[in-house]
Amino acid sequence: MLLNYAFVPRRTGYLVFRLPKPWLVLLRMLGVLCAFPASAISAAEPLPFWRSALSHQAWIDRDGAPSDAKAMVQDRTGMLWFGAVDGLFRFDGVRFERMDNIAGHQLLSPNVYSLALFDDALWVGYEHGGISVFDHGAVRHYREAEGVPPSAISQFGRTSDGMTWFSSSAGIYWLDGQRWRQVLPADGLPQGDQSTLNVLQDGGLMVTHMAGLYRNVRGTHRFLRVGDFGSMQPSQVQADGKLNIFKFGETLRVYDPATESLMPQTLPTNGGMPYSVHRDNRNAWWIGQGDGMRLYTPDLQLKKQFLAPHDFSAVRIYRPPVNDREGNLWFITENGVDRIRETRLLVQDMPAGSTDFSIMPGPDGEVWISSHSSKDPISPPTFAIAPDGRRIASDMESATAGARAADGTLWFGDPHYIWSRRDGKVRRWLRPAELKNQATQALAVAADGLLWVSIARRGVHTFSNGAWVAGGGHAELADRTALSLHADEQARLWLGYTGNRMAMLLHDKVQHFGSDDGLAVGNVLAMYSRRGTLWIGGDQGLARFHQGRFIAVNDDAGRPFAGVTGIVETAQGELWMHCAKGLVRISAPQLAAVRSGTGRAAVERFDYLDGYAGAGPQLRPLNTLVESNDGRLWYATSSSVGFIDPRRIARNLVAPTPLITWLSTPSERHRASNGLQLPEHTHNLHIDFTAAVLSIPERARFRTRLIGQDHEWRDAGGLRQSFYTNLGPGDYRFEVMAANEDGVWSDAPASLSFQIAPAFYETTWFKLLCLSMLAAGVYLLYLRRLERMTARVIERVSTRIEERERIARTLHDTFLQSVHGLSLRFQSIKAELPKDDAVQKKIDDALDAADAAAEEGRVQLMDLRVNHLRQGDLASALKTVGSNAAALYGVAFSLNEEGTRCQLQADVQEELFAIAKEGVSNALKHSGSPAVTVNIRYGANSLTLEVCDHGKGLDDTVRQTGQRDRHWGIAGMRERARKINAKLAIHSTTGVGTSVVVTLANVGRDSGFFRRKRLNKP
């Protein structure tokens, strides 16, 4: 066959001659081969076949999607990677992010042609040759020097024996250590370009070549020819392990590796020759015929069409689709990316042009469907869908309301007729002339079997065997049209009106309810009762009837449910509502809490993301949510009818993996990596994060925390950014958790650690310096104040000294001089008297008294002039005073010092001096001791002053009372001691002597010292 072809080299492959021109163009386009790792495709687990409800979404250039992507893979975090002519892209379900580098390593080229993931390593092949392997933050590049040809790298594969392969227009290559080697004809593979490869489910390698099929010998790079049907188009491994081999203009072949047989597969012929044929992991056929894609069942029955440009992004799709880990199917096209996924609401195909549907459950599990409006003059007749999906036709007109009786009889009404259906038989009754030409608003069958009919603008009536009774015999019910009717389990008939008004008929008595009874649902559009509870829905909310009052029920945020037109409580204890924008589910535990008195409930919503289309009618028809006998819930909107099985809701159990992508400051943007060092003055920043939630990314939820700033997790909702302001310097760690649409949270948070450098004034050393300067300032202020206080004390002491010196001068110049002058006069008188005169004796006595007075005056003068003695140290002053005084009494005096001499504050020294002087004076006058001793002992933090004698000791009276009668010397010593916070003790033993001890403790600068100096002992 190869002899019939001529091959001309081109950059993207070879042109094939001797074929019609359109085929040549198509073959050239298909020369761009699929770039998916066959190992990933073949290893995927088969899934159940697609259900009828499928959702399609396309992303094109305006959405940031790559154009004409060549390759797509999914990594372990769920992210999709795309290789395209304009770069490498990563997709999380919301945003395409172009990756110019990975972990700081640049790509060899932005023109990416193939991708593969082996373990955690991302393999990138380029259109003009070259391979990059990014693995755990490192990169390995392969170029021509390593054996890579300068041509497009089309595919990668890794066989079970660990060998790595790639295909290119130059042939098949395998990795030998650090060098790539080409498979040569000597290895069993003929020369020729555009060979494609697939990794089979048994781990072997299959090469599709123009010359046929070639399978490698396990563990080697040698090949054996196993089939003669070759192709230039990429082959695909099916979910069952077989290989589809597609070739333009010829029947599809299916190769079975187990039997090595090659069998033809006939495809549908409608639509012309297919451009592409693929099979997904659900064994579905996807066939492209130049106008989009068509979905076929495993037996090739057409299931659904996705036609471009409205239902698909491009008319031609060449590369096989990829199933992601959530069960979605992805196509890459020349215009963008397409996703096919199942919806939870299974929308049913309705007659063309019909709208405004009403539904009624039948007795055999079927659901009867009517269309209130149609593009045709007459709406299509009412029909039913059986539990197995069969359509049951009827000749019944399209109804605007319906009801089912306890015996299974179905009742329907339209603007002209009322009819019933039971056991396949239909009976019709024409409405009276006065009730015709107005839509039937609502129907209900009471406990007594009577049919109640509410007719627009005609009020409420009962019908039985052709007889109509206005208001059922109750005039107050006759004229007002009820929006809804309901017969509950307790034989009560409920009528719902506009404006928060209702009526109840029980035992032929009518009771009315309104806002005063707690009713706040607006227009009453739906009623349902089960397990003894009546539920009421309206355009403004939901309520339940309990003990004669209506109690509002809101969602967990306190918001009322808007536009409730259908209510069903299921056998499983769940409450479902049809609201304005979709279905709402309250779980059984939440509903039990509502019944127990809680006015709020957490809910699950099913909206357009789940396949909901249209809106629930707010006037008619109002049978918008019903439960069929098989437990499925059917809903009707203005444009669709669908159902959901509450017991079998498809759930996404794949926990998303959060990923932190960027950290941005007002001046810089950093790709997220642990250990980021941010400059000083960085106070505001925001962090971008994401998670691959590919089915319904709009419902992904996140929670974040910044350790070092936040004390608990913050709910970010669907926002994929966190903003922080007024941050200080320090170490931080940002964490994020993600949840998918079903509330499945990630197993562990993603984290990013970073550090904000402090400015110099924010550093610890600067703060310590400031603290030290503050302490020094405070200390200087203290010294300044101490200096001022000392100056004031010195000033006061100086004033006192000056005053005492003035008094001393006065005494010296007046009193002592007068006494001395008086003594001289007495001496002159004595000299004039005879020596034996008796007056001589008296004069001598007077002179002795004068001398004593003079001596006393000199002592007082000495006291007044003591300041000149205090100007030195205490010991010197005491020694001078003590020696002078002792000499007058002929008594020996000595002073002893121990320790380091301290220079005392003036006031302290003055008081100690006065105490010691008083003690020495008392000892000289009263002890009779031959010697008086003063001892001064300087301790580390104390000073002890002792005055002792060896005389007769204190009298008993003095020892007991602490003082002599009418003498205040001892009392004065105690007062002076207290003044300087010193302790005074007097120890006396009769016949042994007396010692006066003064102890000054905690000696320091504040309490007694300015400085210390070493005592110079002789």
Secondary structure as GFF3:
##gff-version 3
##sequence-region A 1 1018
A	DSSP	three_ten_helix	2	4	.	.	.	ID=ss1
A	DSSP	beta_strand	7	10	.	.	.	ID=ss2
A	DSSP	beta_strand	13	16	.	.	.	ID=ss3
A	DSSP	alpha_helix	21	30	.	.	.	ID=ss4
A	DSSP	alpha_helix	38	42	.	.	.	ID=ss5
A	DSSP	beta_strand	54	60	.	.	.	ID=ss6
A	DSSP	three_ten_helix	61	63	.	.	.	ID=ss7
A	DSSP	beta_strand	71	74	.	.	.	ID=ss8
A	DSSP	beta_strand	80	84	.	.	.	ID=ss9
A	DSSP	beta_strand	87	91	.	.	.	ID=ss10
A	DSSP	beta_strand	96	98	.	.	.	ID=ss11
A	DSSP	beta_strand	101	102	.	.	.	ID=ss12
A	DSSP	beta_strand	105	106	.	.	.	ID=ss13
A	DSSP	beta_strand	112	118	.	.	.	ID=ss14
A	DSSP	beta_strand	121	126	.	.	.	ID=ss15
A	DSSP	beta_strand	131	135	.	.	.	ID=ss16
A	DSSP	beta_strand	138	142	.	.	.	ID=ss17
A	DSSP	three_ten_helix	144	146	.	.	.	ID=ss18
A	DSSP	beta_strand	153	158	.	.	.	ID=ss19
A	DSSP	beta_strand	164	168	.	.	.	ID=ss20
A	DSSP	beta_strand	171	176	.	.	.	ID=ss21
A	DSSP	beta_strand	179	182	.	.	.	ID=ss22
A	DSSP	three_ten_helix	185	187	.	.	.	ID=ss23
A	DSSP	beta_strand	196	199	.	.	.	ID=ss24
A	DSSP	beta_strand	205	209	.	.	.	ID=ss25
A	DSSP	beta_strand	212	216	.	.	.	ID=ss26
A	DSSP	beta_strand	223	227	.	.	.	ID=ss27
A	DSSP	beta_strand	236	237	.	.	.	ID=ss28
A	DSSP	beta_strand	243	245	.	.	.	ID=ss29
A	DSSP	beta_strand	252	256	.	.	.	ID=ss30
A	DSSP	beta_strand	261	265	.	.	.	ID=ss31
A	DSSP	beta_strand	276	279	.	.	.	ID=ss32
A	DSSP	beta_strand	285	288	.	.	.	ID=ss33
A	DSSP	beta_strand	292	296	.	.	.	ID=ss34
A	DSSP	beta_strand	302	307	.	.	.	ID=ss35
A	DSSP	beta_strand	322	323	.	.	.	ID=ss36
A	DSSP	beta_strand	329	332	.	.	.	ID=ss37
A	DSSP	beta_strand	336	342	.	.	.	ID=ss38
A	DSSP	beta_strand	346	348	.	.	.	ID=ss39
A	DSSP	beta_strand	354	361	.	.	.	ID=ss40
A	DSSP	beta_strand	367	374	.	.	.	ID=ss41
A	DSSP	beta_strand	383	385	.	.	.	ID=ss42
A	DSSP	beta_strand	391	392	.	.	.	ID=ss43
A	DSSP	beta_strand	401	404	.	.	.	ID=ss44
A	DSSP	beta_strand	410	413	.	.	.	ID=ss45
A	DSSP	beta_strand	417	422	.	.	.	ID=ss46
A	DSSP	beta_strand	425	430	.	.	.	ID=ss47
A	DSSP	three_ten_helix	433	435	.	.	.	ID=ss48
A	DSSP	beta_strand	440	445	.	.	.	ID=ss49
A	DSSP	beta_strand	451	455	.	.	.	ID=ss50
A	DSSP	beta_strand	459	464	.	.	.	ID=ss51
A	DSSP	beta_strand	467	470	.	.	.	ID=ss52
A	DSSP	three_ten_helix	471	473	.	.	.	ID=ss53
A	DSSP	alpha_helix	475	478	.	.	.	ID=ss54
A	DSSP	beta_strand	484	487	.	.	.	ID=ss55
A	DSSP	beta_strand	493	496	.	.	.	ID=ss56
A	DSSP	beta_strand	502	506	.	.	.	ID=ss57
A	DSSP	beta_strand	509	513	.	.	.	ID=ss58
A	DSSP	three_ten_helix	515	517	.	.	.	ID=ss59
A	DSSP	beta_strand	524	530	.	.	.	ID=ss60
A	DSSP	beta_strand	533	538	.	.	.	ID=ss61
A	DSSP	beta_strand	541	546	.	.	.	ID=ss62
A	DSSP	beta_strand	549	555	.	.	.	ID=ss63
A	DSSP	beta_strand	566	569	.	.	.	ID=ss64
A	DSSP	beta_strand	575	579	.	.	.	ID=ss65
A	DSSP	beta_strand	582	586	.	.	.	ID=ss66
A	DSSP	alpha_helix	588	595	.	.	.	ID=ss67
A	DSSP	beta_strand	600	601	.	.	.	ID=ss68
A	DSSP	beta_strand	603	606	.	.	.	ID=ss69
A	DSSP	three_ten_helix	608	610	.	.	.	ID=ss70
A	DSSP	beta_strand	625	627	.	.	.	ID=ss71
A	DSSP	beta_strand	633	636	.	.	.	ID=ss72
A	DSSP	beta_strand	641	644	.	.	.	ID=ss73
A	DSSP	beta_strand	658	664	.	.	.	ID=ss74
A	DSSP	beta_strand	669	671	.	.	.	ID=ss75
A	DSSP	beta_strand	676	678	.	.	.	ID=ss76
A	DSSP	beta_strand	685	691	.	.	.	ID=ss77
A	DSSP	three_ten_helix	697	699	.	.	.	ID=ss78
A	DSSP	beta_strand	701	707	.	.	.	ID=ss79
A	DSSP	beta_strand	714	717	.	.	.	ID=ss80
A	DSSP	beta_strand	721	724	.	.	.	ID=ss81
A	DSSP	beta_strand	730	739	.	.	.	ID=ss82
A	DSSP	beta_strand	750	756	.	.	.	ID=ss83
A	DSSP	three_ten_helix	760	762	.	.	.	ID=ss84
A	DSSP	alpha_helix	764	810	.	.	.	ID=ss85
A	DSSP	pi_helix	811	816	.	.	.	ID=ss86
A	DSSP	alpha_helix	817	832	.	.	.	ID=ss87
A	DSSP	alpha_helix	839	864	.	.	.	ID=ss88
A	DSSP	alpha_helix	867	870	.	.	.	ID=ss89
A	DSSP	alpha_helix	874	889	.	.	.	ID=ss90
A	DSSP	beta_strand	892	898	.	.	.	ID=ss91
A	DSSP	beta_strand	902	904	.	.	.	ID=ss92
A	DSSP	alpha_helix	906	922	.	.	.	ID=ss93
A	DSSP	pi_helix	923	927	.	.	.	ID=ss94
A	DSSP	beta_strand	931	938	.	.	.	ID=ss95
A	DSSP	beta_strand	943	949	.	.	.	ID=ss96
A	DSSP	alpha_helix	956	961	.	.	.	ID=ss97
A	DSSP	alpha_helix	969	979	.	.	.	ID=ss98
A	DSSP	beta_strand	983	989	.	.	.	ID=ss99
A	DSSP	beta_strand	993	1000	.	.	.	ID=ss100
A	DSSP	beta_strand	1009	1012	.	.	.	ID=ss101
###
